[in-house]
Amino acid sequence: MKKAIQLAVLLALALGLSARAADSGPQTFEGEISDSQCAMNVHSLTHSHREMLKARSHGKTAADCVAYCIRYLGGHYMLVSKDDIYHLDNEDLAKSYNAEKVKVTGYLDKQSNTIQVVKIEPL
């Protein structure tokens, strides 16, 4: 009997969570695909590639800088949107859009500030 009650409670919780997730649907975010090194000010003061491009240490374009930071400095793809910075859970979808303005569709995990990416499209 006790096991049946526990199972019923777990089932009710699971149904409630899946209903909430289905109701919320994916969100759309617009911004620029960047890297964690620049976006998180590891070597930047402006959440951008300005300093690195001025110093010419990471390439000649913002796209070069993103590629360099991802490949050589352990960076991760991020979306920079005005004053907000989001982690992206699917970096394979982001790597085609280095330093480009994009629209990301996905689900935001507010605790980790990570977008579970469904798709990325250029703006």
PATI-868616 format. One line per 4 residues: number of its first residue (from 1); for each residue x, y, z of N, C-alpha, C, O, CB. Coordinates in Angstrom, 2 decimals. Atoms other than C-alpha are relative to their C-alpha. Glycine has a CB too. Layout:
NUM = X/Y/Z/X/Y/Z/X/Y/Z/X/Y/Z/X/Y/Z  ...
This chain:
1 = 0.83/-1.19/0.00/0.00/0.00/0.00/0.88/1.25/0.00/0.64/2.19/-0.76/-0.95/0.00/1.22  -0.90/-1.16/-0.10/2.80/2.41/0.97/0.71/0.23/-1.33/0.88/1.37/-1.75/1.03/-0.21/1.13  -0.69/-0.09/1.28/4.61/1.65/-2.29/-0.94/0.56/-1.07/-0.50/1.33/-1.93/0.54/-1.37/-0.43  0.99/-0.48/0.97/1.42/2.32/-4.30/-0.21/1.51/0.16/-0.36/2.22/-0.83/-1.34/-0.75/0.17
5 = 0.16/-1.44/-0.25/1.04/5.75/-2.65/1.22/0.76/-0.51/1.08/1.81/-1.14/-0.21/0.28/1.53  -1.22/-0.64/0.49/4.66/6.63/-3.39/0.02/0.06/-1.53/0.39/1.07/-2.12/1.24/-0.75/0.51  0.05/0.05/1.46/4.23/5.56/-7.00/-1.01/1.01/-0.54/-0.74/1.69/-1.54/-0.36/-1.42/-0.47  1.03/-0.96/0.43/1.04/7.64/-7.33/0.50/1.44/0.14/0.24/2.26/-0.74/-1.29/-0.18/0.83
9 = -0.54/-1.34/-0.21/2.79/10.73/-5.90/1.05/0.30/-1.07/1.04/1.39/-1.65/0.62/0.13/1.41  -1.03/-0.20/1.03/5.76/10.30/-8.26/-0.62/0.20/-1.37/-0.17/1.05/-2.14/0.95/-1.19/-0.03  0.69/-0.14/1.28/3.43/9.87/-11.23/-0.66/1.36/-0.12/-0.59/1.99/-1.18/-1.04/-1.11/-0.17  0.65/-1.31/0.02/1.48/13.00/-10.31/1.02/1.11/-0.19/0.78/2.06/-0.94/-0.79/0.23/1.30
13 = -1.06/-1.00/0.17/4.70/15.01/-9.99/0.54/0.00/-1.42/0.75/1.07/-2.00/1.14/-0.26/0.99  -0.52/0.10/1.36/5.99/13.75/-13.32/-0.97/0.59/-1.01/-0.56/1.32/-1.91/0.30/-1.46/-0.36  1.00/-0.56/0.91/2.75/14.60/-15.08/-0.10/1.51/0.13/-0.26/2.22/-0.86/-1.37/-0.63/0.27  0.05/-1.45/-0.23/2.70/18.05/-13.51/1.19/0.70/-0.62/1.02/1.77/-1.22/-0.05/0.30/1.49
17 = -1.19/-0.60/0.59/6.27/18.80/-14.59/-0.04/-0.03/-1.51/0.32/0.95/-2.16/1.26/-0.71/0.50  0.04/0.08/1.46/5.75/17.58/-18.14/-1.08/0.92/-0.56/-0.91/1.47/-1.65/-0.25/-1.44/-0.46  1.05/-0.93/0.45/2.53/19.61/-18.45/0.51/1.43/0.04/0.23/2.20/-0.88/-1.26/-0.14/0.86  -0.55/-1.35/-0.11/4.34/22.75/-17.25/1.00/0.26/-1.12/0.99/1.34/-1.71/0.67/0.19/1.38
21 = -1.00/-0.16/1.07/7.19/22.18/-19.74/-0.68/0.14/-1.35/-0.24/0.94/-2.18/0.96/-1.20/-0.02  0.70/-0.08/1.28/4.74/21.65/-22.59/-0.70/1.35/-0.15/-0.76/1.89/-1.25/-1.02/-1.13/-0.12  0.69/-1.28/0.05/2.82/24.84/-21.70/0.96/1.15/-0.28/0.60/2.10/-0.98/-0.74/0.24/1.29  -0.91/-1.13/0.12/5.89/27.06/-21.55/0.55/0.14/-1.41/0.75/1.27/-1.86/1.13/-0.14/0.98
25 = -0.50/-0.05/1.37/7.19/26.17/-25.03/1.36/0.65/-0.10/1.85/1.23/0.86/-0.97/0.72/-0.86  -1.31/-0.62/0.18/10.47/27.35/-26.49/-0.10/1.51/-0.09/-1.13/2.06/-0.47/0.65/-0.55/-1.26  -0.10/-1.45/0.08/11.56/30.98/-26.29/0.95/0.36/-1.14/1.70/-0.49/-1.63/0.49/0.61/1.35  -0.90/-0.49/1.02/13.38/33.10/-28.86/0.90/1.06/0.60/0.44/1.96/1.29/-0.78/0.55/-1.21
29 = -1.00/-0.94/-0.49/16.58/34.99/-28.05/0.78/0.52/-1.20/1.13/-0.25/-2.09/0.95/-0.67/1.06  -0.79/-0.57/1.08/18.42/37.38/-30.35/1.29/0.58/0.57/1.29/1.16/1.66/-0.80/1.10/-0.75  -1.28/-0.52/-0.44/22.06/38.31/-30.06/1.11/-0.44/-0.92/0.88/-0.82/-2.07/0.30/-0.42/1.42  -1.18/0.38/0.78/25.57/37.53/-31.24/0.64/-1.23/0.61/0.78/-1.34/1.83/1.01/1.16/-0.07
33 = -0.74/1.17/-0.46/27.34/34.19/-31.03/1.41/0.45/0.34/2.12/1.01/-0.50/0.01/-1.13/-1.07  -1.32/-0.39/-0.47/30.47/34.78/-28.99/0.63/-1.19/0.72/0.12/-2.31/0.66/-0.07/1.24/0.95  -0.68/1.02/-0.78/32.88/32.83/-26.83/0.04/0.43/1.46/-0.08/1.62/1.76/1.43/-0.27/-0.55  0.02/-0.30/-1.44/33.06/32.61/-23.05/1.17/0.87/0.43/1.05/1.62/1.40/0.01/-1.29/0.80
37 = -1.17/-0.81/-0.37/36.51/34.22/-22.95/-0.32/1.49/-0.15/-0.06/2.28/0.77/1.21/-0.37/-0.87  0.33/-1.42/0.23/35.31/37.51/-24.46/-1.30/0.39/0.71/-1.38/1.44/1.34/-0.12/0.28/-1.51  1.31/-0.33/-0.56/31.69/37.39/-23.30/0.03/0.14/1.52/-0.70/0.96/2.08/-1.01/-1.05/-0.39  -0.07/-0.03/-1.46/32.63/36.76/-19.67/1.15/0.87/0.52/1.51/0.80/1.69/0.14/-1.42/0.53
41 = -1.08/-0.94/-0.35/35.43/39.38/-19.70/1.25/-0.68/0.55/1.93/-0.12/1.41/-0.51/0.98/1.01  -1.23/0.65/-0.41/38.23/36.86/-19.23/1.19/0.80/-0.50/2.16/1.01/0.22/0.06/-1.46/-0.52  -1.04/-0.87/0.55/40.38/38.99/-21.53/-0.59/1.20/-0.72/0.01/1.74/-1.65/0.89/-0.79/-0.96  0.71/-1.12/0.61/37.93/41.73/-22.41/-0.64/0.82/1.10/-1.04/0.30/2.14/-1.07/-0.51/-1.02
45 = 0.66/-0.87/-0.97/36.54/44.71/-20.57/-1.40/0.40/-0.45/-2.14/1.05/0.29/0.83/1.25/0.23  1.24/-0.49/0.59/33.53/45.22/-22.83/-0.94/-1.11/-0.45/-1.87/-0.85/-1.22/0.31/0.87/-1.17  0.80/1.15/0.44/31.99/41.72/-23.27/0.06/-0.14/-1.51/-0.90/-0.61/-2.12/-1.47/0.16/0.46  -0.12/0.05/1.46/33.27/41.92/-26.85/1.41/-0.41/-0.39/2.24/-0.75/0.45/-0.37/1.35/-0.64
49 = -1.30/0.38/0.55/36.24/41.19/-29.08/0.90/1.22/-0.24/2.01/1.07/-0.75/-0.19/-0.77/-1.30  -0.71/-1.26/0.31/37.38/44.84/-29.27/1.48/-0.02/0.39/2.35/0.28/-0.43/-0.67/1.14/0.69  -1.38/-0.04/-0.48/40.52/44.52/-27.15/0.90/-0.97/-0.75/2.03/-0.64/-1.09/0.04/-0.30/1.49  -0.80/1.02/0.68/41.71/41.34/-28.84/0.26/0.39/-1.45/1.35/0.16/-1.97/-0.70/-1.37/0.06
53 = -0.18/-0.42/1.39/41.16/42.74/-32.33/0.96/1.19/-0.09/1.77/1.27/-1.02/-1.34/0.37/-0.63  -0.89/-1.15/-0.03/42.92/45.99/-31.43/1.46/-0.47/0.19/2.37/0.08/-0.43/-0.41/0.97/1.13  -1.34/0.54/-0.25/45.92/44.00/-30.14/0.45/-0.96/-1.12/1.62/-1.32/-1.19/0.03/-0.72/1.35  -0.26/0.94/1.10/45.69/41.71/-33.21/0.59/-1.33/0.49/1.38/-1.97/-0.20/0.94/0.65/-1.02
57 = -0.56/1.23/-0.57/46.46/38.77/-30.95/-0.85/-1.24/-0.26/-0.38/-2.36/-0.08/0.18/0.18/1.48  0.90/1.14/0.19/43.47/36.59/-31.81/-0.68/0.03/-1.37/-1.79/-0.48/-1.52/-1.06/-0.02/1.10  0.57/-0.05/1.34/42.87/37.25/-35.51/-0.35/1.42/-0.41/-0.13/2.38/0.33/-1.22/-0.87/-0.08  0.31/-1.31/0.57/41.67/40.08/-37.70/-1.48/0.35/0.07/-1.86/1.50/-0.12/0.45/0.05/-1.43
61 = 1.44/-0.24/-0.07/37.90/39.67/-37.29/-0.57/-0.58/1.29/0.08/-1.37/1.98/-0.72/-0.63/-1.23  0.67/0.54/-1.19/35.46/38.96/-34.49/-0.20/-1.52/-0.15/-0.08/-2.26/0.83/-1.36/0.70/0.23  0.18/1.44/0.24/34.78/35.55/-36.08/1.31/-0.75/0.26/1.31/-1.85/0.81/-0.49/-0.26/-1.45  -1.32/0.60/-0.29/38.54/34.80/-35.94/0.21/-0.11/1.50/0.70/-1.13/1.99/1.13/0.84/-0.64
65 = -0.19/-0.04/-1.45/38.58/35.77/-32.27/-0.82/-1.11/0.67/-0.31/-1.81/1.55/-0.41/1.38/0.56  0.83/1.06/-0.56/35.68/33.45/-31.44/0.63/-1.36/-0.25/0.76/-2.18/0.66/-1.43/0.05/-0.59  -0.60/1.29/0.35/37.31/30.55/-33.29/1.27/-0.25/0.80/1.48/-1.36/1.29/0.30/-0.05/-1.50  -1.25/0.14/-0.75/40.67/31.17/-31.60/-0.27/-0.33/1.47/0.32/-1.25/2.03/0.83/1.30/-0.10
69 = 0.29/0.21/-1.43/39.20/31.39/-28.09/-0.62/-1.36/0.27/-0.35/-1.98/1.30/-0.94/1.09/0.50  0.61/1.32/-0.15/37.15/28.23/-28.59/1.07/-1.08/-0.15/1.16/-2.00/0.66/-1.14/-0.22/-1.04  -0.97/1.06/0.32/40.00/26.22/-30.09/1.21/-0.03/0.94/1.64/-1.10/1.36/0.48/0.17/-1.42  -1.27/-0.03/-0.72/43.01/27.40/-28.10/-0.08/0.42/1.47/0.83/0.14/2.24/0.92/0.92/-0.70
73 = 0.07/-0.51/-1.37/41.78/28.99/-24.87/-1.07/-0.67/0.85/-1.35/-0.23/1.97/-0.25/1.48/-0.04  1.00/0.74/-0.79/39.12/26.52/-23.74/-1.34/0.70/0.12/-2.11/0.40/1.03/0.54/-0.26/1.36  1.26/-0.71/-0.04/36.24/28.85/-24.50/-1.17/-0.86/-0.43/-1.00/-1.93/-1.02/0.07/1.23/-0.87  1.24/0.66/0.39/32.64/27.80/-25.01/-0.87/1.01/-0.71/-0.78/2.21/-0.46/-0.74/-0.61/1.24
77 = 0.90/-0.89/0.71/30.01/29.22/-27.33/-1.05/0.57/0.94/-1.57/-0.12/1.82/-0.68/-0.73/-1.17  0.99/-0.69/-0.82/27.68/31.78/-25.77/-0.80/0.93/-0.90/-0.37/1.27/-2.01/0.67/0.80/1.17  0.81/-1.00/0.69/24.93/34.12/-26.88/0.05/1.28/0.82/-0.31/1.28/2.00/-1.48/-0.49/-0.20  -0.04/-1.31/-0.66/25.47/37.79/-26.02/-1.17/0.80/-0.56/-1.24/1.07/-1.76/1.38/0.74/-0.24
81 = 1.21/-0.70/0.40/22.18/39.67/-26.10/-0.17/1.23/0.89/-0.62/1.12/2.03/-1.24/-0.93/0.10  0.02/-1.25/-0.77/22.36/43.31/-24.98/0.78/-0.19/1.29/1.99/-0.39/1.24/-1.45/0.46/0.31  -0.69/0.15/-1.28/23.18/43.02/-21.26/-0.03/-1.43/0.53/0.47/-1.69/1.62/-0.62/0.93/1.02  0.12/1.39/-0.44/22.44/39.28/-21.04/0.99/-0.89/-0.74/1.26/-0.70/-1.93/-1.43/-0.51/-0.20
85 = -0.92/0.97/0.58/24.87/36.44/-21.65/-0.52/-1.39/0.36/-0.77/-1.69/1.53/1.47/0.21/0.52  0.55/1.34/-0.21/23.63/32.87/-22.10/0.99/-1.07/-0.46/1.65/-0.92/-1.48/-1.33/-0.15/-0.75  -0.74/1.18/0.42/25.45/29.55/-22.21/-0.89/-0.73/-1.01/-2.11/-0.65/-0.94/0.38/-0.94/1.23  0.74/0.78/0.99/24.44/27.33/-25.14/0.34/-1.47/0.20/1.51/-1.84/0.22/0.33/0.45/-1.46
89 = -0.26/1.41/-0.29/24.02/23.61/-24.51/0.44/-0.80/-1.22/1.06/-1.85/-1.06/-1.23/-0.63/0.59  -0.37/0.72/1.21/24.53/22.56/-28.14/0.96/0.85/-0.81/0.55/1.65/-1.65/-1.26/-0.37/-0.83  -1.01/-0.83/0.65/27.79/24.06/-29.34/0.16/-0.35/-1.47/0.63/0.48/-2.25/1.32/-0.15/0.70  -0.10/0.37/1.41/27.68/22.12/-32.63/-0.89/0.88/-0.86/-0.53/1.21/-1.99/-0.38/-1.48/-0.19
93 = 0.88/-0.89/0.77/24.75/24.27/-33.74/0.54/1.42/-0.08/0.27/2.13/-1.04/-1.40/0.01/0.62  -0.50/-1.37/-0.06/26.56/27.48/-32.76/1.25/0.22/-0.83/1.50/1.34/-1.27/0.28/0.37/1.43  -1.31/-0.21/0.59/29.93/26.87/-34.41/-0.03/0.52/-1.44/1.00/0.98/-1.94/0.76/-1.28/0.03  0.12/-0.55/1.36/28.67/27.88/-37.86/-0.27/1.50/-0.01/-0.33/2.11/-1.08/-1.10/-0.72/-0.76
97 = 0.43/-1.39/-0.07/27.79/31.36/-36.62/0.95/0.89/0.82/0.49/1.80/1.50/-1.39/0.08/0.59  -0.96/-0.79/-0.77/31.00/32.78/-35.09/-0.20/1.50/-0.23/-0.10/1.98/-1.35/1.42/-0.39/-0.37  0.15/-1.47/-0.01/30.37/36.47/-34.23/-1.14/0.51/-0.86/-1.16/1.69/-1.21/1.27/0.63/-0.47  1.15/-0.43/0.80/27.14/36.56/-36.24/-1.20/0.31/0.89/-1.34/-0.25/1.97/-0.37/-1.08/-1.02
101 = 1.26/-0.29/-0.66/23.83/38.06/-35.18/-0.96/-1.13/-0.37/-1.14/-1.47/-1.54/-0.58/1.42/-0.44  0.85/1.17/0.21/21.41/35.19/-34.73/-1.27/0.08/0.84/-1.41/0.90/1.75/0.76/-1.27/0.34  1.20/0.24/-0.80/18.03/34.14/-33.43/0.11/-1.44/0.49/0.19/-2.37/-0.31/-1.35/0.25/-0.83  -0.09/1.32/-0.61/18.23/31.20/-31.00/-1.36/-0.36/0.56/-1.95/0.41/1.32/1.10/-0.05/1.11
105 = 1.25/0.51/-0.54/15.12/29.17/-30.25/0.35/-1.15/0.94/1.08/-2.07/0.58/-0.98/-0.46/-1.13  -0.28/1.05/-0.96/15.21/27.05/-27.13/-0.65/0.24/1.34/-1.50/1.12/1.48/1.48/-0.14/0.18  0.55/-0.05/-1.34/14.40/26.55/-23.48/1.06/0.52/0.97/2.17/-0.01/1.01/-0.51/-1.41/0.44  -0.95/-0.60/-0.92/16.08/28.69/-20.83/-0.07/-0.66/1.37/-1.12/-0.71/1.99/-0.25/1.50/0.13
109 = -0.15/0.48/-1.37/17.30/27.04/-17.65/0.51/1.20/0.79/1.69/1.55/0.70/0.99/-1.25/0.10  -0.34/-1.23/-0.71/17.27/30.09/-15.37/1.07/-0.21/1.08/1.82/0.72/1.38/-1.23/0.59/0.63  -0.99/0.25/-1.04/19.40/28.45/-12.68/1.42/0.04/-0.55/2.32/0.61/0.07/-0.25/-1.35/0.67  -1.35/0.04/0.57/22.38/27.87/-14.97/0.18/1.04/-1.11/1.28/1.20/-1.65/0.30/-1.39/-0.55
113 = -0.02/-1.00/1.08/21.50/30.62/-17.50/0.44/-0.64/-1.32/1.19/-0.05/-2.10/0.93/1.18/0.36  -0.33/0.76/1.19/21.79/27.99/-20.23/-1.23/-0.18/-0.87/-2.31/-0.51/-0.38/0.60/-1.37/0.38  1.09/0.25/0.96/19.65/27.80/-23.35/0.18/-1.40/-0.55/1.24/-1.74/-1.09/-0.01/1.08/-1.15  0.03/1.31/0.65/18.76/24.29/-24.42/-0.45/0.27/-1.43/-1.63/0.49/-1.69/-0.98/-1.04/0.76
117 = 0.22/-0.48/1.36/19.04/25.04/-28.12/-0.81/-0.98/-0.82/-0.51/-2.17/-0.89/1.33/0.25/-0.68  0.78/0.76/0.97/16.39/23.83/-30.54/0.51/0.31/-1.39/0.72/-0.60/-2.20/-1.50/0.33/0.13  -0.54/-0.37/1.30/17.65/25.82/-33.53/0.63/1.39/0.09/0.31/2.19/0.97/-1.10/-0.03/-1.10  -0.65/-1.29/0.12/19.83/28.77/-34.50/-0.14/0.44/-1.46/0.13/-0.32/-2.39/1.51/-0.06/0.44
121 = 0.18/-0.54/1.33/19.08/31.02/-37.47/0.69/1.37/-0.07/0.70/2.11/0.91/-1.51/0.12/-0.36  -0.60/-1.34/0.13/20.95/34.05/-38.83/-1.09/1.07/-0.03/-2.21/0.82/-0.46/0.87/0.09/-1.28  0.94/-1.12/0.07/19.26/37.43/-38.48/0.19/0.76/-1.30/-0.50/1.74/-1.56/0.17/0.95/1.21
